[in-house]
Amino acid sequence: MKVSGLVYNLTNHWGFARALRLILGLMMAWQSVLTQEWLVLVLALSFAGMALFGIGACNSGACAPHRSSISTEETEEVEYEEIK
């Protein structure tokens, strides 16, 4: 049985940061409804939705350094000349 991508994202890869973003987004949404701040509600629901569906900038691997940019070679010693 194959699990669809949406169900997989909803049920897997939950960590502390993702759960915290969801809780904070829901708290922001609840508070914005109580205070009738409708623009904040849109922001809060998008914040909670990103956490719920597991989407964001770093999920695509954009935040990780490239393997090719990490050099294993030794660096050269730099000599400085003092100017008076």
MARTORLUM-128145 format. One record per residue: chain; y, x, z of N, C-alpha, C in turn. Coordinates in nm, 2 decimals, m for minus. Layout:
BEGIN
+--------+--------+--------+--------+--------+--------+--------+--------+--------+--------+
! drenvo !     ny !     nx !     nz !    cay !    cax !    caz !     cy !     cx !     cz !
+--------+--------+--------+--------+--------+--------+--------+--------+--------+--------+
!      A !      Y !      X !      Z !      Y !      X !      Z !      Y !      X !      Z !
...
+--------+--------+--------+--------+--------+--------+--------+--------+--------+--------+
END
This chain:
BEGIN
+--------+--------+--------+--------+--------+--------+--------+--------+--------+--------+
! drenvo !     ny !     nx !     nz !    cay !    cax !    caz !     cy !     cx !     cz !
+--------+--------+--------+--------+--------+--------+--------+--------+--------+--------+
!      A !  m0.12 !   0.08 !   0.00 !   0.00 !   0.00 !   0.00 !   0.12 !   0.09 !   0.00 !
!      A !   0.21 !   0.07 !  m0.10 !   0.33 !   0.15 !  m0.11 !   0.45 !   0.08 !  m0.04 !
!      A !   0.52 !   0.16 !   0.04 !   0.64 !   0.11 !   0.12 !   0.76 !   0.13 !   0.03 !
!      A !   0.84 !   0.03 !   0.02 !   0.96 !   0.04 !  m0.06 !   1.06 !   0.14 !   0.00 !
!      A !   1.16 !   0.19 !  m0.08 !   1.25 !   0.28 !  m0.03 !   1.34 !   0.23 !   0.08 !
!      A !   1.38 !   0.10 !   0.07 !   1.47 !   0.04 !   0.17 !   1.39 !   0.03 !   0.31 !
!      A !   1.27 !  m0.01 !   0.30 !   1.19 !  m0.03 !   0.43 !   1.17 !   0.11 !   0.49 !
!      A !   1.14 !   0.21 !   0.40 !   1.12 !   0.34 !   0.45 !   1.24 !   0.40 !   0.52 !
!      A !   1.36 !   0.38 !   0.46 !   1.48 !   0.43 !   0.52 !   1.51 !   0.36 !   0.65 !
!      A !   1.47 !   0.23 !   0.66 !   1.50 !   0.16 !   0.79 !   1.41 !   0.20 !   0.90 !
!      A !   1.29 !   0.24 !   0.86 !   1.19 !   0.27 !   0.97 !   1.16 !   0.42 !   1.00 !
!      A !   1.21 !   0.51 !   0.92 !   1.19 !   0.65 !   0.94 !   1.31 !   0.73 !   0.95 !
!      A !   1.30 !   0.85 !   1.00 !   1.40 !   0.95 !   1.02 !   1.51 !   0.91 !   1.11 !
!      A !   1.48 !   0.84 !   1.22 !   1.57 !   0.81 !   1.32 !   1.58 !   0.92 !   1.42 !
!      A !   1.71 !   0.96 !   1.44 !   1.74 !   1.07 !   1.54 !   1.84 !   1.02 !   1.63 !
!      A !   1.88 !   1.11 !   1.72 !   1.99 !   1.07 !   1.82 !   2.12 !   1.04 !   1.75 !
!      A !   2.16 !   1.12 !   1.66 !   2.29 !   1.10 !   1.59 !   2.29 !   0.97 !   1.51 !
!      A !   2.18 !   0.94 !   1.44 !   2.18 !   0.82 !   1.36 !   2.18 !   0.70 !   1.45 !
!      A !   2.11 !   0.70 !   1.56 !   2.11 !   0.59 !   1.66 !   2.24 !   0.57 !   1.72 !
!      A !   2.31 !   0.68 !   1.76 !   2.44 !   0.68 !   1.82 !   2.54 !   0.62 !   1.72 !
!      A !   2.54 !   0.66 !   1.59 !   2.63 !   0.60 !   1.49 !   2.61 !   0.45 !   1.48 !
!      A !   2.48 !   0.41 !   1.48 !   2.46 !   0.26 !   1.47 !   2.51 !   0.19 !   1.59 !
!      A !   2.49 !   0.24 !   1.71 !   2.53 !   0.17 !   1.84 !   2.69 !   0.17 !   1.84 !
!      A !   2.75 !   0.28 !   1.81 !   2.90 !   0.28 !   1.81 !   2.95 !   0.19 !   1.70 !
!      A !   2.89 !   0.18 !   1.58 !   2.94 !   0.09 !   1.48 !   2.93 !  m0.05 !   1.52 !
!      A !   2.82 !  m0.09 !   1.59 !   2.80 !  m0.22 !   1.63 !   2.90 !  m0.26 !   1.75 !
!      A !   2.92 !  m0.16 !   1.83 !   3.02 !  m0.18 !   1.94 !   3.16 !  m0.20 !   1.88 !
!      A !   3.19 !  m0.12 !   1.78 !   3.32 !  m0.13 !   1.72 !   3.34 !  m0.27 !   1.65 !
!      A !   3.23 !  m0.31 !   1.59 !   3.23 !  m0.44 !   1.52 !   3.25 !  m0.56 !   1.62 !
!      A !   3.18 !  m0.55 !   1.73 !   3.19 !  m0.65 !   1.83 !   3.33 !  m0.66 !   1.89 !
!      A !   3.39 !  m0.54 !   1.92 !   3.52 !  m0.54 !   1.97 !   3.63 !  m0.58 !   1.87 !
!      A !   3.61 !  m0.55 !   1.74 !   3.70 !  m0.60 !   1.64 !   3.70 !  m0.75 !   1.62 !
!      A !   3.58 !  m0.81 !   1.64 !   3.57 !  m0.96 !   1.63 !   3.64 !  m1.02 !   1.75 !
!      A !   3.63 !  m0.96 !   1.87 !   3.69 !  m1.02 !   1.99 !   3.84 !  m1.01 !   1.98 !
!      A !   3.89 !  m0.90 !   1.92 !   4.04 !  m0.88 !   1.91 !   4.10 !  m0.93 !   1.78 !
!      A !   4.01 !  m0.98 !   1.69 !   4.05 !  m1.03 !   1.56 !   4.12 !  m0.93 !   1.48 !
!      A !   4.07 !  m0.81 !   1.48 !   4.11 !  m0.70 !   1.39 !   4.02 !  m0.69 !   1.28 !
!      A !   4.04 !  m0.76 !   1.17 !   3.95 !  m0.78 !   1.06 !   3.93 !  m0.65 !   0.98 !
!      A !   4.04 !  m0.57 !   0.96 !   4.02 !  m0.45 !   0.89 !   3.94 !  m0.35 !   0.96 !
!      A !   3.95 !  m0.35 !   1.09 !   3.86 !  m0.26 !   1.17 !   3.72 !  m0.31 !   1.16 !
!      A !   3.70 !  m0.44 !   1.15 !   3.56 !  m0.49 !   1.13 !   3.50 !  m0.43 !   1.01 !
!      A !   3.57 !  m0.43 !   0.90 !   3.52 !  m0.37 !   0.77 !   3.48 !  m0.23 !   0.79 !
!      A !   3.56 !  m0.15 !   0.86 !   3.53 !  m0.01 !   0.89 !   3.41 !   0.00 !   0.98 !
!      A !   3.40 !  m0.08 !   1.08 !   3.29 !  m0.07 !   1.17 !   3.16 !  m0.11 !   1.11 !
!      A !   3.16 !  m0.21 !   1.02 !   3.04 !  m0.25 !   0.95 !   2.99 !  m0.15 !   0.85 !
!      A !   3.09 !  m0.08 !   0.79 !   3.05 !   0.03 !   0.70 !   2.99 !   0.14 !   0.77 !
!      A !   3.05 !   0.17 !   0.89 !   3.00 !   0.28 !   0.98 !   2.86 !   0.25 !   1.02 !
!      A !   2.83 !   0.13 !   1.07 !   2.70 !   0.09 !   1.12 !   2.60 !   0.08 !   1.00 !
!      A !   2.65 !   0.03 !   0.89 !   2.56 !   0.02 !   0.77 !   2.51 !   0.15 !   0.72 !
!      A !   2.60 !   0.25 !   0.72 !   2.56 !   0.39 !   0.68 !   2.45 !   0.44 !   0.77 !
!      A !   2.46 !   0.41 !   0.90 !   2.36 !   0.46 !   1.00 !   2.23 !   0.38 !   0.98 !
!      A !   2.24 !   0.25 !   0.96 !   2.13 !   0.16 !   0.94 !   2.04 !   0.20 !   0.82 !
!      A !   2.11 !   0.22 !   0.71 !   2.04 !   0.25 !   0.58 !   2.01 !   0.40 !   0.56 !
!      A !   2.07 !   0.48 !   0.65 !   2.04 !   0.62 !   0.64 !   2.11 !   0.69 !   0.52 !
!      A !   2.23 !   0.64 !   0.49 !   2.31 !   0.70 !   0.38 !   2.43 !   0.78 !   0.44 !
!      A !   2.47 !   0.87 !   0.36 !   2.59 !   0.95 !   0.41 !   2.59 !   1.08 !   0.33 !
!      A !   2.69 !   1.16 !   0.36 !   2.71 !   1.28 !   0.28 !   2.60 !   1.39 !   0.30 !
!      A !   2.55 !   1.40 !   0.42 !   2.46 !   1.51 !   0.45 !   2.31 !   1.47 !   0.42 !
!      A !   2.29 !   1.34 !   0.39 !   2.15 !   1.30 !   0.36 !   2.10 !   1.36 !   0.23 !
!      A !   2.19 !   1.39 !   0.14 !   2.15 !   1.44 !   0.01 !   2.13 !   1.59 !   0.01 !
!      A !   2.15 !   1.66 !   0.13 !   2.13 !   1.80 !   0.14 !   2.26 !   1.87 !   0.11 !
!      A !   2.37 !   1.80 !   0.10 !   2.50 !   1.87 !   0.06 !   2.55 !   1.95 !   0.17 !
!      A !   2.51 !   1.93 !   0.29 !   2.57 !   2.01 !   0.41 !   2.49 !   2.14 !   0.43 !
!      A !   2.37 !   2.15 !   0.37 !   2.29 !   2.27 !   0.39 !   2.34 !   2.38 !   0.31 !
!      A !   2.33 !   2.51 !   0.36 !   2.37 !   2.62 !   0.27 !   2.27 !   2.64 !   0.16 !
!      A !   2.31 !   2.69 !   0.05 !   2.22 !   2.72 !  m0.06 !   2.14 !   2.84 !  m0.03 !
!      A !   2.02 !   2.84 !  m0.07 !   1.93 !   2.96 !  m0.04 !   1.98 !   3.08 !  m0.12 !
!      A !   2.03 !   3.06 !  m0.24 !   2.07 !   3.18 !  m0.31 !   2.20 !   3.25 !  m0.26 !
!      A !   2.27 !   3.17 !  m0.18 !   2.40 !   3.23 !  m0.12 !   2.37 !   3.32 !   0.00 !
!      A !   2.25 !   3.31 !   0.06 !   2.22 !   3.39 !   0.17 !   2.16 !   3.52 !   0.12 !
!      A !   2.23 !   3.63 !   0.15 !   2.19 !   3.76 !   0.10 !   2.10 !   3.83 !   0.20 !
!      A !   1.99 !   3.89 !   0.15 !   1.90 !   3.97 !   0.24 !   1.93 !   4.12 !   0.23 !
!      A !   2.02 !   4.16 !   0.14 !   2.05 !   4.30 !   0.12 !   2.15 !   4.35 !   0.23 !
!      A !   2.14 !   4.48 !   0.25 !   2.23 !   4.54 !   0.35 !   2.37 !   4.54 !   0.30 !
!      A !   2.47 !   4.53 !   0.39 !   2.61 !   4.53 !   0.35 !   2.66 !   4.68 !   0.36 !
!      A !   2.76 !   4.71 !   0.28 !   2.81 !   4.84 !   0.28 !   2.91 !   4.86 !   0.39 !
!      A !   2.92 !   4.98 !   0.44 !   3.02 !   5.01 !   0.55 !   3.16 !   5.02 !   0.48 !
!      A !   3.25 !   4.96 !   0.54 !   3.39 !   4.96 !   0.49 !   3.47 !   5.06 !   0.57 !
!      A !   3.54 !   5.14 !   0.50 !   3.63 !   5.24 !   0.57 !   3.77 !   5.20 !   0.56 !
!      A !   3.84 !   5.20 !   0.67 !   3.98 !   5.16 !   0.68 !   4.07 !   5.29 !   0.69 !
!      A !   4.19 !   5.29 !   0.63 !   4.28 !   5.40 !   0.64 !   4.40 !   5.34 !   0.72 !
!      A !   4.44 !   5.41 !   0.83 !   4.55 !   5.37 !   0.91 !   4.68 !   5.41 !   0.84 !
!      A !   4.77 !   5.32 !   0.83 !   4.91 !   5.35 !   0.77 !   5.01 !   5.34 !   0.88 !
!      A !   5.09 !   5.45 !   0.89 !   5.20 !   5.45 !   0.99 !   5.33 !   5.44 !   0.93 !
+--------+--------+--------+--------+--------+--------+--------+--------+--------+--------+
END
